[in-house]
Amino acid sequence: MKLQLITAIALGVLLAAGHPIAAQENPSAPAGVARARHLRPGAPGRFSPRNSSRAPIPLTLEAPATTSLGQNYPNPFSAETHIGYQIAEPGEVHLVVCDATGQEIRTLVSDWQDPGAYEMAWSGDDDYGQWVDGGTYYCVFTAGGYSDVMSMTVAK
């Protein structure tokens, strides 16, 4: 309850100050709790309607000193995993899941984002909504001049 109140207050302050933030309802969250996603002023987000409820969740309002990709958790996973990352400068951010051959199977984030720490959930499906087979997958993260790759294990 306390976290919900803090989140609601933070979103209200940002919206009242004219900050370019858009709130989206999280279907798995309790009533009244929203997921938020930073948007560049005047530029629509580039995500499919299927992914609209899976926008990255900003975890901080302060700009981190460095850009980095964290390890997903849980790992291995069977239902859903969470991928944390932070960006120090505003810019294009791409978070893509690839299979062992390097083929892109799911684009999780492809958008302009403000500096901050974010978390994205992946439930083991591809861009067409089909569940992937169990095995090792790679999360490719790029933001500005930074890039990193992390392995994830789907246990089905």
N, C-alpha and C positions, 0 to 999 in steps of 0.2 A: 504494500500500500504506500509506504514512504517513497519507494523508488518511482511508483506511478505518479505521485504528487510532484516529485522533483522533475521528472520528465515533462509533465504537463506544464509546470511553471517555466522550465527552460524553453520549451517550444513556444509558449505564449509570449515570453520576452522577446524571442527572436522574431516572431511574426509581427509583434507590435513595433519593433524597431525597423521593420521593412527588410529583414534578412531574407535572402532568396532560399527559403526552405519550404518544402511541400510535405505535408503529412499524408500518410496512406494507412488505411486500416490494416491491421495484422489479423487475419482470420483465426489464428490460433491463440491470440491474446484475449484476456478478459475484456469485457465491454468497456469502452472508453479509452483503451490503450492503443496508441498508434505507433506505427513504424515511420521513421522520417528518412528523407533522402535529400541531400544537398543538390541544388540545381544552379547552373550558371544563369544569371539574369538574362532573360530573353531567349534562352535556348531550351527547347523541350528535351526531356530525358530520352535517351535512345534505348528503350527496352520494350520487349514485346508485351502485349496485354497479358500473356500467360505468366510473365515474370513480374508483373506489376506489384503483386503482393510480396515479392521476394526482394525488395530493395535493400541495399546495405543499411545497417542500423548505425548511425553515428554514436560513438561511445564517449567522445569528449568534445568540448567546445573550444579547446585550446589547440594551437598548432604544435605538433610534435617536432622535435629537433631533427629527426631523421625519418626517412622513408624505409619501411621494412614490411616483410610478410612473416606472419607467425605460423606455427604448426597448427594444423587443424585438430579439433578435439570433438568427440572422441576419435581415436584412430587406433585400430580399425573400427569401422562403423557398419551398421546394417540398415538403419533407418534414416539418420540425418547426421551431418557433421557441420561444425561451425569453423569458418576461416576468418581469422583476424588479420587486419593489416592497418598500417598507418601511413599517411602521406604528409610530407612537410611543406610542399608547395602546391598551389592549385593547378589543376591540369587534367588531361585525359588519363583515365585509369581503366585498365583492362585486367580482368580476372577470368581466366579460361581454364576449363578442365580438358585435358587431353588423355587419350589412352596410351598404352605402351608403345604403339607405333608412331605416336606424335600427332595423330589425327585429332582435331578439335571436336569434342563431343558435346560440350555445354559452355555457353558464354554466360557467366554469372554477373559480370559487370562490364559495361562498355559505355562509359559516361564521363562527363566533366565533374570533378569533385573538388570541394574546398579542402584545405588542410584539416586533418583530424585523424582520429582512430575510428575504424569501422569494423563491423562484423557482418559476414554474409553466411547464410545457411545453404547447404546443398544436400538434397535428399536422394542422390544417386540416380538421377534421371538425365536423359540427354535433351537436346534442344527440341525434340519432337514429343517429349513426355514419356518416352519408353525407358524402363528401368535398365540400367547397365548391368552386365555380368559382374560377378565377384572378381576381384583381382586388384592390381596396382594401377592407379591413375595419377596423373601429374597436374598440379595446379600451377599455371603460369601467370605470374603477376608482373605487370608493367605499369609504371607511373613516371611520367617525365623521362629522364635518362636512366632510371632505375629499373632493373628487372631481376626476378628471382623465380626459382622453381622449387616446388615442394612435392613430395610423394604422399599419396593417401591410399589407404587400403579399404576396399569395399568387401565386406564379409557377408555374403548372401547364402 
